[in-house]
């Protein structure tokens, strides 16, 4: 039985710009940005919660029976419809389209206490989640 | 100016478990096999997507839609003379070294209604990326006025990214960042979806 747990997570993005030519178009690394962007962090946790589920249209669920957690990963694993993440029932309403995921340390108004993670879907979708509790 | 823009983005998560060694050596970690309730994990997690060309403006609200500039950018490329949100000296709110200093007073990166003191003025956001480049934890709010919405924690070296939203729910157009103690720095991408 493991005695310690940690989560290493990265969020990365690559802004690109399109240049059109008479013969077609090509995508390049965005010249306003000039590089790929990434952040890398590790959080040490005590408990982990993994699961998958399905939301029917108009339904919502607060993950792990409204457990307060400090890290949240959520992925929209459906095939058509969007998913919305609502941290703590207020604040962020983050939309995940099909195949997209969100990974971040979460909190209750900068109190270093963690928060709940609620998912909503207007038209219904499947989801996967991984939560960590400090 | 670009004829179009898009942003490829993704997240990657590696859950790990470790054992305290018998000898006084550093712990060794392996991929997490089971969560705390015994459900199998045993894999890395992640997702990838693209904010496509139809969702993001080719002509961004200012050259400061990213907090930094390309290393090969020329001085004469700073040519947006719009008052407040332009990038002339007297108009720019941008941190010129590409890093924005954040302290205990909330810094409003953007919001969904017109204002004279936010970086993005009255524009719906297509995509938000914020990285904490300093050594102090910062907190991000997506709630109008910041309020009690500082629900995303960005540790030193970490980043967060998500789609923006329309003026109604879901709404991630009101972006505020602050720390609880001394200052840190951030870099950001604030890409608008409307002209």
Interface residues (C-beta under 8 A of the other chain):
Chain A: X2 X3 X4 X5 X6 X7 X8 X9 X10 X11 X12 X13 X14 X15 X16 X17 X18 X19 X20 X25 X27 X30 X31 X32 X33 X34 X37 X38 X39 X40 X41 X43 X47 X48 X49 X50 X51 X70 X73 X75 X76 X84 X87 X88 X90 X91 X92 X93 X94 X95 X96 X97 X98 X99 X100 X101 X102 X103 X104 X105 X106 X107 X108 X109 X110 X112 X115 X128 X130 X132
Chain B: X2 X3 X4 X5 X6 X7 X8 X9 X10 X11 X12 X13 X14 X15 X16 X17 X18 X19 X20 X27 X29 X32 X33 X35 X36 X37 X39 X40 X41 X45 X46 X47 X48 X49 X53 X58 X60 X63 X65 X66 X68 X69 X70 X71 X72 X73 X127 X129 X131 X132 X139 X141 X142 X143 X147 X148 X149 X150 X151 X152 X153 X154 X155 X156 X157 X158 X159 X160 X161 X162 X163 X165 X169 X170 X171 X172 X178 X180 X187 X189 X191
